[in-house]
Structures are given as structure tokens and as C-alpha cells.
Amino acid sequence: MAEIPADVRRQILLEAAFAIGGELEIEALLKNTLPVLLRKLNCTMAAVLRRERETLNPVAIYPAATRRSGDWLPLLEMVRQAGHNSTGARCLQESADCNIYFFPLDSFGALVIRRQSQLDDIFLREFTQVVTLLARACRACDEAQRRLEAQRLAEESNRAKDEFLATMSHELRTPLHGVASMLALLDDTRPNAEQREYLAMASVSVETLLSIINDILDFSKIEAGKFELETTAFILKDEVEHILAILGSRSGKKQLRLVLDFDAAIPRRLLGDPFRLRQILFNLLGNAVKFTDHGSVTLAVTRLPPVERLAVPQQVASPEIQPDEPVMLRIAVSDTGVGIPADKLVSIFEHFTQADGSSSRRYGGTGLGLAIARKLVNMMGGELTVSSTEGEGSTFSFEIALAPATDQKTTTAGVAGSATQKVIMGTDLQLARYQAGANDLDQERLNPVATTEKAASIADLGTGVKVLLVDDHAINRKAAGLILQKLGCRVIHAENGADALAAVQREKFDLVLMDIQMPTMDGYQATRAIRALSGDYAQLPIIALSANAMESDREKSLAAGMNGHIAKPFPLEALKEIVCRYRPSHAKTCQPTAPVFSVPDFNEEQFTARYGDDQAFMAELIGDYLAELPGQINKIKELIAKRDGEAAAATHRLKGASSYIGADRLREICTTLQAATAGTDWQKSADLAEELATAATDFKKAISRWQPGRHDESSNR
């Protein structure tokens, strides 16, 4: 056995090391490395085997013909036996013309080479350095593959989760949209006060179910990092009073005191995301009422000493909204309920988790609320914390910084825009409860006489607009069709994308409203097929009206060639906006109406926009309201005198009716009175009830001079 010269050894080892390279895919790595070892070491075979469980299996063999040779299986068995018994490099077979060497590659496996002549001991010792590099490279490849596989599985899991959520959202929203639309249409059939109350109850159930669906989607979006906050102007005190008013009937049934402690030093108007803040407070207060059987629930909103600057993480502010000096707020919800065991104080913030299984069965709920609330607070720059004593009660609190809103114009725009649409689940034809909730965002409304941008009457809005409505769900198709017809549109129906494609080639349409998930041909396929037609089809407005409500669904709609995407159940305002936006030039335009006869504290703009030219019905509705008003106020007074918790519910009903009519001053007093009765502040409630009676008398006198459609400039002087 001749010793290899030192300079030759160095050259061989250097080239072998360079051949290993930096590949992170095992087959590519060995394809580069093993042929070099064959050539430089003058081998007749080189193989790498991977350790799998308790044996060694070949990964790569060069030359490939070795695997087919008759001596491969005995050789493989020899190598596997060596893998069991050896931890270091060794020669498995020595002979004049066949020498087999075994080199462990740490935990990965082994390198095996075969050559005719033997290797000297010095070369073997130095060659172990190359083997070490090869072992590291093989392990790196394995680790890279594991990471890629984990990433692939995670992506598949996320895709499966997104698809599941999208499917479930679609399947739940589709019938929910039918219910909400039919309730809206039923509300437009001149129901009496009792029927309106039943409609409101049904709509509350729709809203509750929709909130659960939205919770699931919100959690998914937050987890995926696809969630953003908005910044708009809002009145914090109105927001919290409205929340307490809604929860008042629930707490009243349990004889709970609902208390609001609101710091007078807090500016009236602030900048933030009122919808998400409302979501947080609804969750915390709703839980407090749910888990408290006796005592009280308190919401404390306190202004803290000023901070140096305002941080609004992940919020998207409108360019015209410029934050002023920040206001640091501490918001705390305390109750005298069942409390939380000390060992559960952390886990309650985990998704799909409640304090214990019995609570889940007794009280219900998805276990998502607190997880979402905490993440929303984090996005606002705060931290949601809890302190609790089992059997005595709990306090959930957080601190956030908000800027005061000083721009009146900006605030009004915020109230009239997207924030209002988020609050109202239904439409302006639907329920007084939702309209009241929207009005509560801003009680300082613009004077209707000074407003020049008014919507056209509902019946004329879509006159001359021919709409193709495509939906495979018969109830949704009928409901949307009736609403479009009430807007004045001419509606043609199609049950799937294939029918829609045939329809647009058969006759001309001004607008196509397209569902997404349909048999035969879905909305995406139909839209692409329509866009591919020659002629003017590229300009045909196509809007997705779909129960697919995720951001990715909107992006898919736009990518397919649609002009927009609205999730079901959708507000009528969105549908009206689309009809106005895409109405053809030959159709009747949306012209502002002239200023109307002004009655103090009467929102005629809202009232007349709701009923258009139906003057007889408007007069009848006001007459019914005025006839019932004294009895309702007397009932509220009686309940207050008895200190009966039902006073909050009675006030809430009158507030809804007042909003429905447009009696803004009465609605405002009802909002404050409802909060007072819910908080069992009976003296304040009695004073407000007297103020309500006086305002009702003034309104009755003023409204008696009003006639629908009458214009009298002298009343404005």
C-alpha cells in the first residue's frame, strides 16, 4: 500500500470539499459530490445511505449500474451490519482488488466507497474532515426539507382553514341574507307598533347570529395578520350609553344594577375605530351580565394623565384626519358575578376557551370573544388584563390612547360614512332599532334645511335601470329582486352563471349582480366568459353579491373582472349606491330635492327619504306615533315610579319609534333616559321622563303644521 504524497492528498481533499458545495436538496448535493469522489479517489463505487429507523437505505449510488449488479445486495447487507456495529470509519473488506470503506455521517447515515487499492492511514484520517463536511451538508439538506415540508403543511392547513371558513360563511350567510332581506321587506309593509316590535326581536336574532359568524372570520383574519383598524371621529359617551341601553333589558330581567362611571374630563369627540371599540365593550359587558346573577355591572371610563405622543398601531387613518394631542383612557368593566378561578385567568384569553366546561354548557358561547377582544386591544396599543376572585366577581380593564377630534367636518363625514354602515346591519327600510343605533353616533345632526345633497326618492332611484340578478338561491333571488323593484329597477333573473352568460348575449343590461358559488358555472367563470365576449361586454358593470365575505374573496372577484364585491347580508344603502353609480345616461338621474318645511327637532330628511312620495302613509304613520306617544310616556313614568327594570325596555321601544319617525330630540332624551333606567338612577330617570313629556308636547304642536312635500321658506327665517 503506497502512501499518497502530501500535496496530492491536499489537492484531492480540497476538490472533494469544494464539490460538497451549498446545495440544500439532497439529490442535487450528492449528484455534485459523489462523481467527484469517484474520480478523485479512483473508486469503482460511491454511495450515501440514510438512517431510517433501525436500518440504512440508499439515497444515491454512483455509478447507477452498481444497484443492478449481482453483488449489490450482499454489499448492502454488509454496510447495514456495519451501521449497527460501528461508530467510526473502518474498512469493511480488504483484498487485492476490492476494498470497501465505511464512513459514518453522524445521525444522517453513512458514506460507502469501493476501490481496487487500499487507502493509507494518513489519508483516511485526513479524509474524515471531508466526511464531516458531507455529514453537515446532508443534515442541512434534511433540515431544509423538513422546514419546507412543515411550511407546505402549514400552508395547506391555512388554505384548508380559509376554504372551510369561506364555505361555512357562505352557507350561513346565504340563508341569513334571505331572512334579513325578508324582514326588511316586511318592515316596509306598514307594520303597526306591535308588529314592529316583533320585527325588531327577529332582527336582533339575525344580528346575533351574524355577530358569531363575524367573530369567527375576525379571529381568522387577526390570526392571519390580515386585519386592520380604521380611524374615524365618534362620540365615546354616546357609544357606551348606547351599549348599556341595549344591554339594559338583559340586565333588568336579572335585577342587576348597570352602572356607568364616565369621566367628565374626556373630550366629547375622539378619533379611533368605534366599531371595534364597540365590539370589545359589547363582549366585556355582555360577559359581565351573562356571568352575574346578583349585584351590579359597572363600566368605568377614566381619563389618565397625558402621554407624550399618540400611537395608533395598524390603524388606517383618512388623510384629512390629523390626530391632536392624545387622550389616555382606562376602560374597566367590573361585575359581582361568579368570578374566575386563579388557574384559569390566563387560559380564558385563549380561543375557543371558557373558564370551565360547566360554564360553557350553562352559559353558552363560542369562547372566541375574549380572544378577539384582547387582540383588538393589542392592535389599539393596549393590553387587556383581568383580576378576579372566584365567587366575588371580576374586573377586565385596558388602557388606550385616542386623539380628540376637533374638525366638525371630519366628524360629520365619519358619521355619515363607513362607520355608520358598519353599525347598521339592515337597511334604512328595515328596523328603527338599527337606525337609532346609527343616529346615536352623532346627536348633533346637520340642519335638514341646510342640507343640499339629498337622495332621490326610493321609488325613482332605479327607474330606467335594467338589472340581471344572478343567484341560485331562490329566496335570496326573490328578496333581492323585490328590493331592486322597490328601487324602480327592471329585474331579470338567472339561476347560474351559464344562464347569465346566455342572458347578456340575448338582451342588453345596465348592471349585473352576480352570486359566486353556483352550480353549472360559478360567478367567477361567468364573469370571465362575459368579459371574453366581443363588443361592449368589457364595460358591462358586474358586481358580486356573495355570501363569501373574506378579503380574499373580494380580491378574487376583482381578479375575475368584476367591478366590486358586496358581502351578504348587505345594507340597502350599498345596493342603492351601486344602482346610482352604474345607472346609464338614459336613466333618470338622482337629483337632490328642494329644502322642505322645517320642524324643530324633526329629521324630515331621514323620514321622507325612507318613504319617498307616499305622503298618505307618512301622514298616517305620524298620526299613529302621536296617538301612542302619551300612553307610552305615561307607562315609562309608572315603571320609573315603581323602580321597575322594565322601564329601560319601554324607553328603548319609544326611542326606536322616535328614530323611525325622525323625532331626533325625543330620541336623544330616550337614549339618556334608557341609560339612566338601566343604571337604576331613578331620580335622574324621573327628571328625564318629565323632560321627555315636555319635549313630546312641543313636538306634537310643531309637527301638526307639517305636511309631506310642503315647502315654506318663511319657516326658516
Buried (B, 14 or more C-beta within 10 A) or exposed (E): EEEBEEEEBEEBBEBBBEBBEEBBEBEEBBEBBBBBBBBBBEBBBBBBBBBEEEEBEBBBBBBEEBBEEEEBEEBBEBBBEBBEEBEEBBEBEEEEEBBBBBBBBBEBBBBBBBBEEBBBEEBBEBBBEBBBBBBBBBBBBBEBEEEEEEEEEEEEEEEEEBEEBBEBBBEBBBBBBBBBBBBBBBBBEEEEBEEBBEBBEBBBEBBEBBBBBBBBBBBBBBBBEEBEBBBBBBBBBBBBBBBBBBBBBBBBEBEBBBBBEBEEEBBEBBBBBBBBBBBBBBBBBBBBBBBBEEBBBBBBBBBEEEEEEBEBEEBEBBEEBEBBEBBBBBBBBBBBBBBBBEEBBEEBBEBEBBBBEEBBEEEEBBBBBBBBBBBBBBBBBBEBBBEBEEEEBBBBBBBBBBBBBEBEEBBBBBBBEEBBBBBBBBBBBBBBBBBBBBBBBBBEBBEBBEBEEBBBBBBBBBBBBBBBBBBBBEBBBBBBBBBBBBBBBBBBBBBBBBBBBEBBEEEEBBBBBBBBBBEEBBBBBBBBBBBEEEEEBEEBBBBBBBBBBBBBBBEBBEEBBBBBBBBBBBBBBBBBBBBBEBBEEEBBEBEEBEBBBBBEBBBBBBBBBBBBBBBEEBEEBBEBBBEBBEEBBEBBBEBBEEEBBBBBBBBBBBBBBBBBBBBBBBBBBBBBBBBBBBBBBBEBBBBBBEBBBEBBEBBBEBBEEBEBEEEBEEBEE
